[in-house]
Amino acid sequence: MPDLPPPFTTLAAPHRVGAVVEGSEFLAFAERADTPEAALASLAALRARYPDATHHCWAYRVGALYRFSDDGEPGGTAGAPILRAVEGQGVDHVMVVVVRYFGGVKLGTGGLVRAYGGTAAECLRTAPRETVRPRVTLSVSVPFEHLSPLYHLLGSFDTERGEEAYTASGVTLPVGVYPEEAEAFAAALRDATRGAAGVDL
């Protein structure tokens, strides 16, 4: 069986919080991002939604990949504190953008670090979370006369069904199962179809 990445905790839904610090408004937005491209797409959407903001500072982590940006704030005062908030909250596959509207009072480097890092951390702390457990994909082939047992098993195990492909003799489809259930699912399917089903890891 292939080596799978470990489970990780991410956001179950997009979340936002706001704070006003010395007249400046900070709006933190956090959401799940499974690729760097998805993270940057959410940044682009927020830039379009808040085009008049003074800064759009951000950080993402997707497994071993991460990036951050101060977007014009003094170096190290925005993007890095946001990334530290992501790491401190123990979440992964996450993009956080903190939008700032300047309020006329300069906060200094310490004030900026606290404002950006604190707003990001509060956003992540209060966001709904979920644990994602990677699955293995089985390639399942079943003759037409055994489709009913297959569909029954797909419902009784916690599976993710891929797209069905029809052949002359039956149906093939990818089925995602948790690693610890792969052998049991394969055995149950072979039993239910009297050995007629094919299952490849």
Secondary structure in CASP SS format (residue, H / E / C, confidence):
PFRMAT SS
TARGET T0000
AUTHOR 0000-0000-0000
METHOD secondary structure of the structure
MODEL  1
M C 1.00
P C 1.00
D C 1.00
L C 1.00
P C 1.00
P C 1.00
P C 1.00
F E 1.00
T E 1.00
T E 1.00
L E 1.00
A C 1.00
A C 1.00
P C 1.00
H E 1.00
R E 1.00
V E 1.00
G E 1.00
A E 1.00
V E 1.00
V E 1.00
E C 1.00
G C 1.00
S E 1.00
E E 1.00
F E 1.00
L E 1.00
A E 1.00
F E 1.00
A E 1.00
E E 1.00
R E 1.00
A C 1.00
D C 1.00
T C 1.00
P H 1.00
E H 1.00
A H 1.00
A H 1.00
L H 1.00
A H 1.00
S H 1.00
L H 1.00
A H 1.00
A H 1.00
L H 1.00
R H 1.00
A H 1.00
R H 1.00
Y C 1.00
P C 1.00
D C 1.00
A C 1.00
T C 1.00
H E 1.00
H E 1.00
C E 1.00
W E 1.00
A E 1.00
Y E 1.00
R E 1.00
V E 1.00
G C 1.00
A C 1.00
L E 1.00
Y E 1.00
R E 1.00
F E 1.00
S E 1.00
D C 1.00
D C 1.00
G C 1.00
E C 1.00
P C 1.00
G C 1.00
G C 1.00
T C 1.00
A C 1.00
G H 1.00
A H 1.00
P H 1.00
I H 1.00
L H 1.00
R H 1.00
A H 1.00
V H 1.00
E H 1.00
G H 1.00
Q C 1.00
G C 1.00
V C 1.00
D C 1.00
H C 1.00
V E 1.00
M E 1.00
V E 1.00
V E 1.00
V E 1.00
V E 1.00
R E 1.00
Y E 1.00
F C 1.00
G C 1.00
G C 1.00
V C 1.00
K C 1.00
L C 1.00
G H 1.00
T H 1.00
G H 1.00
G H 1.00
L H 1.00
V H 1.00
R H 1.00
A H 1.00
Y H 1.00
G H 1.00
G H 1.00
T H 1.00
A H 1.00
A H 1.00
E H 1.00
C H 1.00
L H 1.00
R H 1.00
T H 1.00
A C 1.00
P C 1.00
R E 1.00
E E 1.00
T E 1.00
V E 1.00
R C 1.00
P C 1.00
R C 1.00
V E 1.00
T E 1.00
L E 1.00
S E 1.00
V E 1.00
S E 1.00
V E 1.00
P E 1.00
F H 1.00
E H 1.00
H H 1.00
L H 1.00
S H 1.00
P H 1.00
L H 1.00
Y H 1.00
H H 1.00
L H 1.00
L H 1.00
G H 1.00
S H 1.00
F C 1.00
D C 1.00
T C 1.00
E E 1.00
R E 1.00
G C 1.00
E C 1.00
E C 1.00
A E 1.00
Y E 1.00
T C 1.00
A C 1.00
S C 1.00
G E 1.00
V E 1.00
T E 1.00
L E 1.00
P E 1.00
V E 1.00
G E 1.00
V E 1.00
Y C 1.00
P H 1.00
E H 1.00
E H 1.00
A H 1.00
E H 1.00
A H 1.00
F H 1.00
A H 1.00
A H 1.00
A H 1.00
L H 1.00
R H 1.00
D H 1.00
A H 1.00
T C 1.00
R C 1.00
G C 1.00
A C 1.00
A C 1.00
G E 1.00
V E 1.00
D E 1.00
L C 1.00
END
